[in-house]
Amino acid sequence: MTYQNILVEEDNGIVLLTINRPKALNALSWDTLEEIKHFFAEDGPKREGIKGIVLTGAGDRSFVAGADIKEFLGLKGNEGASLAKRGQDIFFSIERFHVPVIAAVNGFALGGGCELAMACHMRIAGEKARFGQPEVNLGLIPGYGGTQRLVQYVGKTKAMELTLTGDLIDANEAYRLGLVNYVVAPGEEVAKAKEIIEKTATKGPIAIQKAIEAINAYFEEGVDGFEAEVKKFGEATDTEDFIEGANAFIEKRKAAFKGK
Ligand code: CO8
């Protein structure tokens, strides 16, 4: 697929995926979503040995200002639910990606943009970032997982308030609520995300993947997270990396993990 709305650059094993529609504040058009889907379902998994993905928005104003509202006018009566389902499935593929995916939130993260950031494993906010679920202003509710993930991150009290008022919050409030991992100076978001990925890349790659899967299991319908942890733990002990990690500790040296 030739990407028209996203930029994909790989440097030293870290992929920088930039939503690139700055004139529309990087709003998620249907085509943009299709390209994100292709990256996380096909292109990304084929990139052997990558350390992680940093997801950001082009320009210095916006991460992603939501779904593309201009495309809503063409929606037919019963299309909404299937489009929401399609978006949710794409965001699941981000949440379940095998290496860390970190959102570098450089501006507005609104509606589908906040939902996109929440589907990532971690979020770095620049001081100018603004977060919100303003869908009620359009007579809508969040449709790409926002009603669920916002509760997971900030709890029901604040999720209700933010979703029912449509109010925006700044980066420091997002940090205080537990929505973002770090707040950094404007322009430093991608660098901080890369710094975290360089750290996770020194760990056992299979352990990183199993940890992502086990933590996600906590939120999965009908899945016992503790049982999932036991299973993933067993899978992690059944690797050469585990033997290497334990030996390296005893021999007081750095582990040389192979992802096997
Ligand atoms: N969609 C399309 N275009 C957008 C969007 C958007 N979400 N946000 C901004 N733009 C465009 C503007 O239309 C404008 O374009 P133009 O110059 O051609 O008029 C350009 O970006 C710049 O925007 P503004 O002039 O409005 O810039 P301001 O600095 O005045 O305001 C804001 C910035 C506050 C971010 C403002 O643009 C805004 O409120 N945007 C909309 C935010 C929003 O409501 N987002 C939620 C959208 S709904 C959603 O995400 C639902 C997800 C689930 C969908 C389920 C499937 C159907």
Boltz pocket constraint, residues with backbone or C-beta under 6 A from the ligand:
constraints:
  - pocket:
      binder: B
      contacts: [[A, 22], [A, 23], [A, 24], [A, 25], [A, 27], [A, 65], [A, 66], [A, 67], [A, 68], [A, 69], [A, 70], [A, 80], [A, 83], [A, 84], [A, 87], [A, 108], [A, 110], [A, 111], [A, 112], [A, 113], [A, 134], [A, 135], [A, 137], [A, 138], [A, 140], [A, 141], [A, 142], [A, 143], [A, 144]]
      max_distance: 6.0
